[in-house]
Amino acid sequence: MKAGIVGLPNVGKSTLFNCLSNAKAQSANFPFCTIEPNIGVVNVPDARIEKLEELVKPERVQMATVDIVDIAGLVKGASKGEGLGNQFLGNIRECNAIIHVLRCFDNDNIVHVDGNVNPIRDKETIDIELQLKDLENVEKRLEKVNRAAKTGNKEAQTEKALLDRIRETLLQAKSARIVVPQNNDEEVLMEGFQLITAKPVLYVCNVDENSAVNGNKYVDQVRELVKDEDAEVIILSVGAEADITELESYEERQVFLEDMGLTEPGASVLIRAAYKLLKQQTYFTAGVKEVRAWTINIGATAPQAAGVIHTDFEKGFIRAEVIAYEDFVHYGSEAKCKEAGKFKVEGKEYIVKDGDVMHFRFNV
């Protein structure tokens, strides 16, 4: 599962990517400095794994990760191939969610591709290009499905009805994500269309250092604009975050954050939000060899969770031994949880909860 960072050129995408991944994507004051998409595998900050490490004292610790993709800046006309349009649209289609970076700071030394700072216009520029590309794809599908629908094919009629609703939404300059599938068939179809504007989105307002805590007038404009989108808005001073990553010690970083009025780096907030946006959650395995966070989709069953460790675990699943994270921390060990009756044995139907500490029994 991948989240793609998108935005106009020079809004801070590559600098943000560097902060998140330390992968040092090229960052420069001109458009298209990121030609190939850079992929960073980023640890998901989670205080729970630190607590488990403290209790279990394992030989090693492995955190959950999320893949972040830095994608070249998009410009007007991308849907028709302008700039790096086709490449951009191909790269974003391969992502599962969108992190949309908006420039919300004034700085005469950093060129804006459209001449002045206006996050509302910038958002609309990208939205329109993505909507136009989706509209093109929807109309191509409609051409094919219309013929079959006229012959009385029920499946084609279902698909046509959904495509018509999506087309009408896109023609109103709205994104496909606001079209709600009305039944399971439509959900499957929607997934299969792979529309760019149907992907979940998170907005990052890149502000100056002084606005990192409370935002500014640009952030207020963005919040007002997206209030009906069911999308999270995060405030981040990407320049300050870059400075924080350059500091050598944890203590120095904490002093810097305190001076800004923050309790943790904004990048940590963003990574957790991206993880949530991808509809992912964490379960833990905890033993003296290793404490590890495993990533699963929300709603995953115990066998599916076991399969993340190894496919054989899912194939030969017998049962899961489960302790809630809060119980593990409260009682301090697996043995004490057993004594207190907080150790559960679950079967194939069990839906894993975020934070479960698990062991699997299997037979292959």
C-alpha positions as CSV (number, residue, x, y, z in Angstrom):
1,M,0.0,0.0,0.0
2,K,1.5,3.3,-1.1
3,A,0.6,7.0,-0.4
4,G,1.7,9.4,-3.1
5,I,2.8,13.0,-2.4
6,V,1.3,15.3,-5.0
7,G,1.2,19.1,-5.6
8,L,2.3,21.8,-8.0
9,P,6.0,22.3,-8.5
10,N,7.9,24.1,-5.7
11,V,5.3,23.5,-2.9
12,G,7.7,21.5,-0.8
13,K,6.9,17.9,-1.9
14,S,10.5,16.6,-2.2
15,T,11.7,18.4,0.9
16,L,8.8,16.8,2.8
17,F,9.7,13.4,1.3
18,N,13.2,13.8,2.5
19,C,12.0,14.5,6.0
20,L,9.8,11.5,6.0
21,S,12.2,9.0,4.5
22,N,15.7,10.4,4.7
23,A,16.0,9.2,1.2
24,K,17.4,12.6,0.0
25,A,15.3,13.0,-3.2
26,Q,16.7,15.9,-5.2
27,S,15.2,19.2,-3.9
28,A,15.7,22.4,-5.8
29,N,14.1,25.7,-6.6
30,F,12.8,24.8,-10.0
31,P,10.0,22.7,-11.4
32,F,10.4,19.0,-12.3
33,C,13.5,18.3,-10.1
34,T,11.8,15.0,-9.3
35,I,11.6,13.1,-12.5
36,E,11.3,9.5,-11.4
37,P,9.0,8.8,-8.5
38,N,11.0,8.2,-5.3
39,I,9.7,5.6,-2.9
40,G,10.5,5.8,0.8
41,V,9.7,3.0,3.3
42,V,8.9,5.0,6.4
43,N,8.6,3.8,10.0
44,V,5.2,4.5,11.6
45,P,5.8,6.3,14.9
46,D,4.0,4.3,17.7
47,A,4.5,4.8,21.4
48,R,3.0,1.4,22.0
49,I,6.0,-0.5,20.6
50,E,8.3,1.5,22.8
51,K,6.3,0.4,25.8
52,L,6.3,-3.3,24.7
53,E,10.1,-3.1,24.2
54,E,10.5,-1.7,27.8
55,L,8.4,-4.6,29.2
56,V,9.7,-7.5,27.1
57,K,13.4,-6.4,26.6
58,P,13.7,-8.1,23.2
59,E,16.9,-8.6,21.1
60,R,15.5,-6.4,18.4
61,V,12.5,-4.2,17.5
62,Q,10.8,-3.9,14.2
63,M,8.3,-1.0,13.6
64,A,5.4,-0.9,11.1
65,T,6.1,0.9,7.9
66,V,4.3,2.8,5.2
67,D,5.4,3.4,1.6
68,I,5.5,7.1,0.6
69,V,6.0,8.1,-3.0
70,D,7.3,11.4,-4.1
71,I,5.8,12.3,-7.5
72,A,6.8,15.0,-10.0
73,G,5.0,18.3,-9.8
74,L,1.8,18.6,-11.9
75,V,0.9,21.6,-14.0
76,K,-2.1,22.8,-16.0
77,G,-2.7,20.7,-19.0
78,A,-1.3,17.5,-17.4
79,S,-4.4,15.6,-18.4
80,K,-3.4,16.4,-22.0
81,G,0.2,15.5,-21.5
82,E,1.6,18.9,-20.6
83,G,4.8,19.0,-18.5
84,L,5.3,15.5,-17.1
85,G,1.5,14.9,-17.2
86,N,1.3,11.4,-18.5
87,Q,4.1,10.1,-16.2
88,F,2.6,11.9,-13.2
89,L,-0.9,10.5,-13.8
90,G,0.6,7.0,-14.3
91,N,2.5,7.2,-11.0
92,I,-0.4,8.5,-9.0
93,R,-2.7,5.8,-10.4
94,E,-0.4,3.2,-8.8
95,C,-0.8,4.8,-5.4
96,N,-3.6,3.8,-3.0
97,A,-4.0,7.3,-1.3
98,I,-3.0,10.9,-2.0
99,I,-1.1,13.3,0.2
100,H,-1.8,16.7,-1.4
101,V,0.7,19.4,-0.4
102,L,-0.4,23.0,-0.7
103,R,1.8,26.0,-0.4
104,C,0.6,28.1,2.4
105,F,3.6,30.4,3.0
106,D,4.9,33.6,1.5
107,N,8.6,33.7,0.3
108,D,9.7,35.8,-2.6
109,N,12.9,33.7,-2.9
110,I,10.9,30.6,-3.9
111,V,9.3,30.8,-7.3
112,H,5.6,29.9,-7.5
113,V,4.8,28.3,-10.9
114,D,1.7,30.6,-11.2
115,G,3.3,33.8,-9.9
116,N,1.7,34.2,-6.5
117,V,0.6,32.1,-3.5
118,N,-3.0,30.9,-3.6
119,P,-3.6,27.4,-2.2
120,I,-7.3,27.4,-3.3
121,R,-6.3,28.0,-7.0
122,D,-3.5,25.4,-6.6
123,K,-5.8,22.8,-5.3
124,E,-8.3,23.4,-8.0
125,T,-5.6,23.2,-10.7
126,I,-4.7,19.7,-9.6
127,D,-8.3,18.6,-8.9
128,I,-9.3,19.7,-12.4
129,E,-6.5,17.9,-14.1
130,L,-7.2,14.7,-12.2
131,Q,-11.0,15.0,-12.8
132,L,-10.4,15.5,-16.5
133,K,-8.3,12.4,-16.8
134,D,-10.9,10.4,-14.9
135,L,-13.7,11.9,-17.1
136,E,-11.7,10.7,-20.2
137,N,-11.5,7.2,-18.8
138,V,-15.1,7.1,-17.6
139,E,-16.4,8.2,-21.1
140,K,-14.2,5.5,-22.8
141,R,-15.8,2.8,-20.5
142,L,-19.3,4.2,-21.2
143,E,-18.8,3.8,-24.9
144,K,-18.1,0.1,-24.4
145,V,-20.7,-0.6,-21.8
146,N,-23.6,1.4,-23.5
147,R,-23.8,-1.2,-26.3
148,A,-24.1,-4.1,-23.8
149,A,-26.6,-2.3,-21.6
150,K,-28.9,-1.8,-24.6
151,T,-29.1,-5.5,-25.2
152,G,-30.5,-6.0,-21.7
153,N,-27.3,-7.2,-20.0
154,K,-28.0,-6.7,-16.3
155,E,-24.3,-6.4,-15.3
156,A,-23.7,-3.8,-18.0
157,Q,-26.8,-1.8,-16.9
158,T,-25.5,-1.8,-13.3
159,E,-22.1,-0.6,-14.5
160,K,-23.6,2.1,-16.8
161,A,-25.8,3.5,-14.0
162,L,-22.7,3.9,-11.7
163,L,-20.6,5.3,-14.6
164,D,-23.3,7.8,-15.4
165,R,-23.4,9.0,-11.7
166,I,-19.6,9.4,-11.7
167,R,-19.6,11.2,-15.0
168,E,-22.2,13.7,-13.8
169,T,-20.1,14.3,-10.6
170,L,-16.9,14.9,-12.6
171,L,-18.7,17.3,-15.0
172,Q,-19.6,19.3,-11.9
173,A,-15.8,19.6,-11.1
174,K,-16.2,17.3,-8.2
175,S,-14.1,14.3,-7.4
176,A,-15.3,10.7,-7.8
177,R,-14.7,9.9,-4.1
178,I,-17.9,11.7,-3.2
179,V,-19.9,9.1,-5.2
180,V,-21.0,6.5,-2.7
181,P,-21.5,2.9,-4.0
182,Q,-25.0,1.8,-3.2
183,N,-24.4,-2.0,-2.9
184,N,-21.6,-4.6,-3.0
185,D,-21.7,-4.8,-6.8
186,E,-21.1,-1.1,-7.1
187,E,-18.2,-1.3,-4.6
188,V,-16.5,-4.0,-6.7
189,L,-17.0,-1.9,-9.8
190,M,-15.7,1.3,-8.2
191,E,-12.6,-0.5,-7.1
192,G,-12.1,-1.9,-10.6
193,F,-12.3,1.5,-12.3
194,Q,-9.2,2.7,-10.5
195,L,-10.2,6.3,-10.7
196,I,-7.6,8.8,-9.5
197,T,-10.1,11.1,-7.8
198,A,-11.7,8.2,-6.0
199,K,-8.6,7.7,-3.9
200,P,-8.7,8.9,-0.3
201,V,-6.9,12.3,0.2
202,L,-5.1,14.1,3.0
203,Y,-4.2,17.8,2.7
204,V,-0.9,19.1,4.0
205,C,-0.7,22.9,4.4
206,N,3.0,23.7,4.1
207,V,3.4,26.9,6.3
208,D,6.2,29.1,7.6
209,E,7.8,28.2,10.9
210,N,5.8,30.8,12.9
211,S,2.5,29.3,11.6
212,A,3.4,25.6,12.5
213,V,1.1,25.5,15.6
214,N,-2.0,27.5,14.7
215,G,-1.8,27.9,10.9
216,N,-2.5,31.1,9.0
217,K,-5.0,32.8,6.7
218,Y,-4.1,30.3,3.9
219,V,-4.8,27.3,6.1
220,D,-8.1,28.8,7.1
221,Q,-9.0,29.1,3.4
222,V,-8.1,25.4,2.8
223,R,-10.1,24.2,5.8
224,E,-13.1,26.1,4.6
225,L,-12.8,24.8,1.0
226,V,-12.5,21.1,2.0
227,K,-14.9,21.0,5.0
228,D,-17.4,18.8,3.0
229,E,-14.8,16.4,1.7
230,D,-14.4,14.2,4.8
231,A,-10.6,14.8,4.5
232,E,-8.0,15.6,7.2
233,V,-6.0,18.8,7.0
234,I,-2.5,18.8,8.6
235,I,-0.4,21.9,9.2
236,L,3.3,21.3,8.6
237,S,6.3,23.7,8.4
238,V,8.3,21.6,5.9
239,G,11.3,23.9,6.1
240,A,11.5,23.6,9.9
241,E,11.0,19.8,9.6
242,A,14.0,19.7,7.3
243,D,16.0,21.6,9.9
244,I,14.9,19.2,12.6
245,T,16.1,16.1,10.7
246,E,19.6,17.7,10.3
247,L,20.1,17.9,14.1
248,E,22.2,15.1,15.5
249,S,20.7,14.3,18.9
250,Y,17.2,13.6,20.3
251,E,17.7,16.4,22.9
252,E,18.5,19.0,20.3
253,R,15.5,18.0,18.3
254,Q,13.3,18.3,21.4
255,V,14.6,21.8,22.2
256,F,13.9,22.9,18.6
257,L,10.3,21.5,18.8
258,E,9.7,23.2,22.1
259,D,10.9,26.5,20.7
260,M,8.3,26.1,18.0
261,G,5.6,25.1,20.5
262,L,5.3,21.5,19.2
263,T,5.4,18.3,21.2
264,E,6.5,16.1,18.3
265,P,7.6,16.5,14.7
266,G,4.8,17.2,12.3
267,A,6.2,14.5,10.1
268,S,5.3,11.9,12.7
269,V,1.7,13.2,12.7
270,L,1.6,13.0,8.9
271,I,3.0,9.4,8.8
272,R,0.3,8.2,11.2
273,A,-2.4,10.0,9.2
274,A,-1.1,8.4,6.0
275,Y,-1.3,5.0,7.6
276,K,-4.8,5.6,8.7
277,L,-5.7,7.0,5.3
278,L,-4.6,3.7,3.8
279,K,-7.1,2.0,6.1
280,Q,-4.3,0.1,7.9
281,Q,-3.8,-0.8,11.5
282,T,-1.2,-2.6,13.6
283,Y,-1.0,-5.8,15.7
284,F,2.1,-6.9,17.6
285,T,4.1,-10.0,18.3
286,A,6.2,-9.8,21.5
287,G,8.9,-12.2,22.5
288,V,12.5,-12.1,23.7
289,K,13.8,-12.5,20.2
290,E,11.8,-9.7,18.7
291,V,9.0,-7.2,19.4
292,R,7.4,-6.4,16.1
293,A,4.5,-4.3,14.7
294,W,2.7,-5.9,11.8
295,T,0.6,-4.0,9.3
296,I,-2.9,-5.3,8.3
297,N,-5.9,-3.9,6.7
298,I,-8.7,-2.7,9.1
299,G,-11.2,-5.6,9.3
300,A,-8.6,-8.3,8.7
301,T,-9.3,-11.8,10.2
302,A,-6.9,-13.7,12.4
303,P,-5.8,-16.0,9.5
304,Q,-5.2,-13.0,7.3
305,A,-3.1,-11.3,10.0
306,A,-1.1,-14.6,10.3
307,G,-0.6,-14.6,6.6
308,V,1.3,-11.2,6.8
309,I,4.0,-13.1,8.7
310,H,4.1,-16.0,6.3
311,T,1.6,-17.5,3.9
312,D,2.0,-20.9,5.5
313,F,0.6,-19.4,8.8
314,E,-2.6,-18.5,7.0
315,K,-2.9,-21.8,5.1
316,G,-2.4,-23.9,8.2
317,F,-4.1,-21.6,10.7
318,I,-5.4,-23.4,13.8
319,R,-5.9,-20.6,16.3
320,A,-4.7,-17.2,17.5
321,E,-3.7,-16.4,21.1
322,V,-4.6,-12.8,21.8
323,I,-3.9,-10.3,24.5
324,A,-5.3,-6.7,24.2
325,Y,-2.4,-4.2,24.3
326,E,-3.9,-2.4,27.3
327,D,-4.0,-5.6,29.3
328,F,-0.5,-6.6,28.3
329,V,0.8,-3.2,29.5
330,H,-1.4,-3.3,32.7
331,Y,-0.2,-6.7,33.8
332,G,3.3,-6.5,32.4
333,S,3.7,-9.9,30.8
334,E,2.0,-12.7,28.9
335,A,2.2,-15.0,32.0
336,K,0.5,-12.4,34.3
337,C,-2.2,-11.8,31.6
338,K,-2.9,-15.6,31.6
339,E,-3.2,-15.6,35.4
340,A,-5.7,-12.7,35.2
341,G,-7.8,-14.4,32.6
342,K,-6.8,-11.8,29.9
343,F,-5.4,-14.4,27.5
344,K,-7.9,-15.3,24.8
345,V,-7.9,-18.1,22.2
346,E,-9.6,-17.0,18.9
347,G,-10.5,-18.9,15.8
348,K,-10.8,-18.1,12.0
349,E,-13.6,-15.7,12.4
350,Y,-11.9,-13.3,14.8
351,I,-11.5,-9.7,13.5
352,V,-8.2,-8.4,14.7
353,K,-8.3,-5.2,16.8
354,D,-5.7,-2.4,16.5
355,G,-3.0,-3.1,19.1
356,D,-3.7,-6.8,19.7
357,V,-0.6,-8.8,20.9
358,M,-0.8,-12.1,19.1
359,H,0.7,-15.6,18.7
360,F,-0.4,-18.0,16.0
361,R,-0.7,-21.8,16.1
362,F,-0.6,-23.4,12.7
363,N,0.0,-26.7,11.0
364,V,1.4,-27.1,7.5
